[in-house]
């Protein structure tokens, strides 16, 4: 197997949701590469229906009030992801709006890039959305999809088997 493929699959198998972080800051050049990954992510019809808010420095400790789980209180960076449905591509047949899908694709690319950088991440869906909007200065109508924890994990990321459904349960080959 090609080395690039081996590297790719190693990243995919090491990725996991991290819930214990070192207080070590994420270096600016590393954070810049992650942000660029968000910017370059694909989206339906290249609409890019998103806004990302990198929460660090003085604002970061204030977000501990937003987080329901204290395991994220010392993560150095949070990224808030906002879907902007009015700018998204919409499928004609069923009027499905792709904003949340596109945000998820961008974040997945960033999560994999973070893993390649030796960082841990975790999608945080359970948080005080209204307080987060207030701290970010967003209107009530804003659609915050998630917060993403980003930082150095307490334990090294290693490839491990994860509990997954069998192929027969999830794949149909026609």
Backbone bond lengths (Angstrom), bond angles and torsions (degrees), N, CA, C in turn:
res aa  C-N    CA-C-N  psi(-1)  N-CA   C-N-CA  omega(-1)  CA-C   N-CA-C  phi
1 X - - - 1.463 - - 1.530 108.27 -
2 X 1.302 115.78 139.63 1.455 123.18 178.26 1.530 110.92 -57.90
3 X 1.339 117.14 142.98 1.470 121.63 -178.24 1.535 111.97 -58.55
4 X 1.322 117.43 -38.25 1.464 120.39 179.27 1.528 111.12 -63.37
5 X 1.327 115.38 -40.58 1.467 118.72 176.85 1.518 111.09 -65.82
6 X 1.329 116.19 -42.55 1.463 120.29 178.03 1.520 109.95 -59.06
7 X 1.337 117.33 -45.01 1.464 121.26 178.47 1.523 111.00 -60.88
8 X 1.333 115.75 -44.24 1.459 120.26 -179.32 1.532 110.82 -59.93
9 X 1.323 116.47 -50.60 1.468 119.45 -177.85 1.521 111.66 -66.76
10 X 1.315 118.04 -32.93 1.457 120.67 175.94 1.532 110.62 -62.24
11 X 1.314 116.18 -41.75 1.469 120.43 176.56 1.525 110.03 -62.88
12 X 1.316 117.20 -45.63 1.464 120.88 -178.58 1.532 111.67 -60.95
13 X 1.325 116.60 -38.86 1.464 120.02 -177.13 1.528 112.57 -81.37
14 X 1.336 118.01 -20.72 1.472 120.64 176.82 1.525 112.16 -83.70
15 X 1.300 117.50 -23.87 1.457 121.00 -176.62 1.523 110.22 -62.10
16 X 1.297 114.96 132.39 1.463 120.60 176.38 1.526 107.80 -155.40
17 X 1.301 116.49 165.43 1.465 120.85 176.69 1.525 108.43 -79.56
18 X 1.313 115.40 118.68 1.466 121.53 -176.71 1.522 108.62 -98.83
19 X 1.322 115.00 132.75 1.465 120.17 -179.24 1.524 112.88 -124.89
20 X 1.335 116.23 16.50 1.457 121.21 177.83 1.527 108.28 -146.27
21 X 1.331 116.14 114.90 1.455 121.77 -171.67 1.521 112.13 -121.45
22 X 1.332 114.43 149.71 1.463 120.99 168.80 1.525 107.41 -76.80
23 X 1.314 116.77 157.00 1.462 120.77 178.21 1.530 111.91 -80.78
24 X 1.317 117.76 -0.21 1.460 123.24 -178.51 1.525 110.92 -56.95
25 X 1.336 117.41 127.31 1.474 118.99 178.05 1.526 111.87 -65.46
26 X 1.309 115.66 152.76 1.461 121.85 173.39 1.530 106.37 -83.26
27 X 1.350 117.70 122.94 1.469 119.51 -178.85 1.530 111.78 -57.77
28 X 1.324 116.92 144.67 1.470 120.27 -177.77 1.522 114.09 -55.24
29 X 1.330 118.85 -39.65 1.464 119.76 -178.80 1.525 111.45 -67.23
30 X 1.317 117.24 -35.16 1.467 120.90 177.39 1.525 109.56 -67.97
31 X 1.333 116.51 -46.34 1.467 120.63 178.57 1.526 110.60 -61.16
32 X 1.323 116.93 -38.81 1.469 120.26 177.45 1.531 111.26 -61.14
33 X 1.326 117.49 -40.41 1.467 120.14 178.99 1.529 110.93 -66.07
34 X 1.323 116.69 -38.61 1.469 119.78 178.02 1.527 110.87 -65.37
35 X 1.310 116.39 -42.33 1.462 121.01 178.98 1.533 110.11 -63.50
36 X 1.324 116.34 -40.04 1.466 120.00 178.25 1.529 110.44 -64.15
37 X 1.332 116.86 -33.97 1.462 120.58 176.21 1.524 110.29 -62.00
38 X 1.337 117.25 -41.45 1.465 120.36 176.30 1.524 110.65 -60.88
39 X 1.315 115.88 -44.85 1.466 121.07 -177.30 1.524 112.01 -63.32
40 X 1.324 117.04 -36.12 1.460 121.77 -175.65 1.531 114.03 -87.38
41 X 1.290 117.53 -3.91 1.471 120.78 -174.95 1.534 111.15 -62.40
42 X 1.325 115.36 148.35 1.466 118.81 177.16 1.526 111.84 -74.27
43 X 1.312 114.65 154.46 1.473 120.70 175.05 1.525 107.70 -150.00
44 X 1.311 115.40 157.46 1.465 120.44 -179.70 1.527 109.67 -58.53
45 X 1.333 115.04 126.10 1.468 123.00 -179.12 1.532 112.21 55.44
46 X 1.333 116.51 22.60 1.473 122.92 179.71 1.533 112.41 54.39
47 X 1.316 117.29 33.35 1.463 121.71 -178.21 1.535 113.04 -75.26
48 X 1.332 117.14 -27.22 1.469 122.07 178.55 1.538 111.44 52.85
49 X 1.330 116.91 57.46 1.470 121.16 -174.20 1.528 112.91 -82.45
50 X 1.306 116.01 63.64 1.464 120.05 -173.18 1.511 112.51 -150.16
51 X 1.300 113.61 162.03 1.473 123.66 167.73 1.522 105.29 -140.83
52 X 1.318 116.10 139.02 1.461 121.47 178.31 1.524 108.37 -122.13
53 X 1.296 116.09 138.35 1.459 122.73 -178.53 1.527 107.85 -120.10
54 X 1.335 115.94 115.44 1.459 121.28 -179.65 1.531 107.07 -89.98
55 X 1.323 114.39 114.27 1.460 121.27 -173.40 1.517 108.48 -104.50
56 X 1.322 115.63 112.40 1.459 121.38 179.16 1.529 107.15 -153.05
57 X 1.284 117.21 -170.29 1.458 123.56 178.61 1.522 112.07 53.21
58 X 1.341 118.25 -132.28 1.469 122.13 -172.58 1.529 113.41 -65.93
59 X 1.306 117.84 -33.55 1.467 120.65 -178.32 1.527 112.02 -75.42
60 X 1.317 117.31 -26.62 1.461 120.98 -173.99 1.531 113.62 -56.22
61 X 1.362 120.30 -49.40 1.477 119.08 -179.31 1.533 113.11 -62.20
62 X 1.322 117.57 -29.90 1.467 120.54 179.23 1.529 111.09 -64.26
63 X 1.329 116.59 -26.47 1.466 120.43 -178.93 1.525 112.81 -74.69
64 X 1.332 117.67 -9.64 1.462 118.60 175.55 1.524 111.05 -62.39
65 X 1.334 117.26 -27.73 1.464 121.24 176.06 1.531 111.48 -68.23
66 X 1.313 117.11 -25.88 1.459 123.81 -178.34 1.530 110.55 -78.16
67 X 1.335 114.90 -33.43 1.468 121.36 -173.07 1.519 111.05 -80.89
68 X 1.322 116.77 127.75 1.463 120.86 178.65 1.527 111.88 -78.42
69 X 1.332 117.34 -24.02 1.463 120.50 -176.93 1.526 109.97 -108.35
70 X 1.328 117.09 123.17 1.470 119.84 -178.80 1.522 114.28 -67.24
71 X 1.332 118.63 -13.56 1.467 119.79 179.90 1.533 111.83 -62.46
72 X 1.317 117.94 -17.68 1.458 121.07 179.73 1.531 113.36 -98.00
73 X 1.314 118.34 2.93 1.455 120.74 -173.80 1.521 114.04 -66.31
74 X 1.326 118.70 -25.46 1.470 117.38 -179.87 1.531 113.23 -106.01
75 X 1.330 118.15 6.12 1.463 118.87 176.63 1.535 107.78 -63.63
76 X 1.349 117.55 131.82 1.467 119.03 -173.37 1.524 115.84 -72.21
77 X 1.329 117.03 -26.32 1.470 120.06 -177.11 1.523 109.60 -133.54
78 X 1.309 115.19 135.03 1.460 122.39 168.17 1.524 106.93 -119.08
79 X 1.293 116.14 141.48 1.462 120.11 173.89 1.521 107.20 -119.05
80 X 1.317 115.66 119.93 1.455 121.09 176.10 1.530 107.16 -91.35
81 X 1.321 116.03 132.29 1.463 121.45 -178.30 1.519 109.31 -113.36
82 X 1.309 115.13 123.14 1.467 121.77 179.71 1.527 109.45 -112.11
83 X 1.314 116.35 128.78 1.467 121.67 171.33 1.523 107.89 -85.94
84 X 1.323 116.40 140.24 1.463 122.06 178.78 1.535 107.11 -119.95
85 X 1.347 116.08 82.42 1.470 120.73 -171.93 1.524 114.47 -58.62
86 X 1.313 117.59 -32.23 1.467 118.89 -176.73 1.524 112.69 -67.73
87 X 1.342 118.18 -12.52 1.466 120.59 177.61 1.529 112.12 -107.38
88 X 1.323 118.46 0.49 1.462 123.03 -174.43 1.522 112.23 -83.75
89 X 1.316 114.18 159.90 1.457 121.11 171.71 1.520 108.05 -73.34
90 X 1.334 115.94 142.28 1.463 122.32 179.70 1.523 107.98 -125.50
91 X 1.331 115.40 129.24 1.467 120.46 179.07 1.526 108.96 -72.08
92 X 1.327 117.34 131.66 1.466 122.22 -175.93 1.525 113.77 -61.11
93 X 1.340 116.78 -46.22 1.465 120.80 -171.31 1.528 113.67 -60.69
94 X 1.315 117.01 -45.97 1.471 118.80 -175.18 1.530 113.39 -121.97
95 X 1.320 116.34 6.91 1.471 122.65 178.10 1.532 112.61 61.57
96 X 1.353 116.48 23.99 1.467 120.11 178.10 1.522 109.37 -67.40
97 X 1.320 115.97 125.45 1.463 123.56 179.02 1.526 108.17 -91.54
98 X 1.327 117.00 129.79 1.462 122.22 -173.44 1.531 114.76 -94.29
99 X 1.311 119.43 11.24 1.467 120.94 -176.70 1.526 112.58 -57.36
100 X 1.326 117.91 -49.31 1.467 120.33 -177.64 1.524 111.12 -68.16
101 X 1.315 117.24 -35.47 1.464 120.86 176.71 1.524 109.31 -62.68
102 X 1.318 116.40 -47.51 1.464 120.74 -178.40 1.531 112.15 -62.85
103 X 1.320 117.15 -41.36 1.468 120.28 176.66 1.527 109.55 -61.10
104 X 1.313 116.71 -42.33 1.465 121.00 -179.65 1.527 111.69 -63.74
105 X 1.319 116.81 -39.04 1.468 120.30 177.23 1.523 109.68 -62.70
106 X 1.320 117.55 -47.28 1.471 121.29 -179.51 1.526 110.93 -59.76
107 X 1.325 116.13 -45.17 1.464 119.24 -179.77 1.523 111.77 -65.94
108 X 1.316 117.69 -36.71 1.458 120.38 178.35 1.529 110.59 -63.59
109 X 1.321 116.51 -42.35 1.470 118.97 175.68 1.522 110.49 -59.78
110 X 1.330 116.89 -43.09 1.465 120.23 -179.07 1.521 111.53 -67.02
111 X 1.331 117.34 -38.96 1.469 121.57 178.30 1.528 109.59 -60.59
112 X 1.314 117.51 -44.02 1.462 120.16 178.96 1.526 111.48 -66.86
113 X 1.322 117.42 -38.32 1.467 120.42 175.47 1.527 110.34 -63.95
114 X 1.316 117.37 -41.67 1.465 121.08 178.58 1.530 110.44 -61.87
115 X 1.321 117.08 -41.17 1.463 120.74 177.44 1.520 110.00 -61.21
116 X 1.319 117.54 -42.60 1.469 121.50 178.09 1.526 111.17 -61.86
117 X 1.324 116.84 -29.84 1.472 122.20 179.35 1.527 112.24 -83.17
118 X 1.335 117.28 -2.18 1.463 120.43 -178.34 1.518 113.77 85.45
119 X 1.322 116.26 13.59 1.461 121.73 179.95 1.525 110.44 -97.07
120 X 1.308 115.01 155.27 1.445 121.44 172.69 1.514 109.51 -102.68
121 X 1.327 115.35 156.08 1.460 121.20 178.72 1.524 108.87 -141.76
122 X 1.310 115.21 163.69 1.460 120.35 171.93 1.520 108.58 -156.89
123 X 1.336 115.43 129.13 1.458 121.14 172.35 1.523 106.46 -70.66
124 X 1.299 117.42 128.81 1.463 121.24 178.12 1.532 107.01 -115.60
125 X 1.312 115.95 107.47 1.459 121.16 -179.93 1.521 111.36 -98.56
126 X 1.324 116.62 -23.36 1.461 121.88 -177.07 1.531 109.11 -97.60
127 X 1.322 115.41 95.80 1.467 121.48 179.15 1.521 108.54 -155.62
128 X 1.309 116.14 166.00 1.464 121.48 -179.78 1.532 108.26 -77.62
129 X 1.318 115.64 94.28 1.467 122.39 -175.12 1.525 111.17 -60.72
130 X 1.333 117.38 -44.28 1.464 120.09 -176.91 1.527 111.64 -65.19
131 X 1.325 117.40 -40.41 1.466 119.64 177.84 1.527 110.40 -67.70
132 X 1.326 116.79 -38.78 1.468 120.04 177.50 1.529 110.65 -60.13
133 X 1.326 116.52 -45.07 1.467 120.04 178.09 1.523 110.72 -60.01
134 X 1.326 116.04 -42.66 1.462 120.74 -179.47 1.531 110.61 -62.13
135 X 1.336 117.20 -46.76 1.462 120.36 -179.54 1.526 111.87 -64.59
136 X 1.326 116.61 -31.46 1.466 120.68 179.12 1.525 112.69 -85.38
137 X 1.329 116.88 -7.55 1.461 120.53 -178.33 1.516 112.71 72.67
138 X 1.333 116.91 31.44 1.464 121.36 -179.29 1.519 111.06 -97.35
139 X 1.314 117.25 152.04 1.468 119.93 177.15 1.527 110.99 -71.33
140 X 1.326 115.91 160.97 1.470 120.93 178.35 1.519 111.83 -56.68
141 X 1.313 117.43 -30.55 1.459 121.49 -176.86 1.537 113.56 -75.35
142 X 1.315 118.33 -11.26 1.468 121.65 -179.45 1.524 109.77 -60.34
143 X 1.321 116.72 143.51 1.465 122.06 -179.41 1.525 109.97 -107.94
144 X 1.334 115.88 92.45 1.461 120.01 175.83 1.527 108.08 -79.78
145 X 1.310 116.15 119.01 1.454 121.85 -178.06 1.523 110.67 -79.38
146 X 1.315 115.90 -45.40 1.464 120.98 -175.54 1.516 110.50 -166.57
147 X 1.314 114.59 167.23 1.457 122.02 163.14 1.523 105.27 -109.35
148 X 1.323 116.55 142.70 1.459 121.16 177.73 1.519 108.39 -117.41
149 X 1.337 115.80 120.12 1.459 121.01 173.87 1.527 107.96 -78.35
150 X 1.338 116.85 137.94 1.461 122.13 179.03 1.522 108.57 -139.85
151 X 1.327 116.30 121.92 1.460 119.92 177.99 1.513 111.00 -178.67
152 X 1.321 115.33 179.73 1.461 120.07 178.99 1.519 109.41 -80.85
153 X 1.330 116.75 126.17 1.463 119.78 -178.40 1.524 111.89 -71.76
154 X 1.325 115.65 150.64 1.465 120.85 175.38 1.524 110.31 -61.59
155 X 1.326 116.60 -38.56 1.469 121.65 179.81 1.526 108.55 -111.19
156 X 1.318 115.64 143.55 1.457 121.05 178.76 1.528 110.64 -59.98
157 X 1.321 115.46 140.93 1.459 120.61 176.64 1.518 108.97 -76.86
158 X 1.311 117.24 121.32 1.459 121.68 179.09 1.529 108.88 -128.40
159 X 1.313 114.74 150.77 1.468 119.01 177.16 1.524 108.80 -63.64
160 X 1.302 116.07 133.12 1.462 120.53 178.92 1.528 109.35 -150.05
161 X 1.303 114.69 156.99 1.462 119.26 177.49 1.519 109.00 -76.14
162 X 1.293 115.22 134.29 1.455 121.58 177.29 1.523 108.07 -110.88
163 X 1.293 116.93 149.21 1.454 120.47 177.77 1.527 107.48 -70.57
164 X 1.296 115.00 120.66 1.457 121.09 -179.38 1.516 109.03 -136.17
165 X 1.313 116.15 152.71 1.462 121.03 173.73 1.524 108.73 -64.54
166 X 1.308 116.56 155.59 1.460 120.70 178.71 1.528 109.53 -70.00
167 X 1.323 116.11 158.47 1.460 120.76 177.15 1.522 111.24 -58.16
168 X 1.327 117.01 -37.93 1.464 120.92 -178.77 1.533 111.42 -62.81
169 X 1.320 117.08 -29.78 1.459 120.56 179.63 1.525 113.56 -75.93
170 X 1.322 117.34 -24.55 1.459 118.44 -171.27 1.530 115.27 -122.80
171 X 1.325 117.50 -13.52 1.474 120.41 -175.79 1.520 109.82 -117.36
172 X 1.319 115.10 133.81 1.459 121.91 171.68 1.512 106.58 -123.24
173 X 1.321 116.33 120.32 1.463 121.02 177.75 1.522 107.46 -102.40
174 X 1.305 116.14 121.11 1.474 122.12 -176.63 1.510 111.58 -108.59
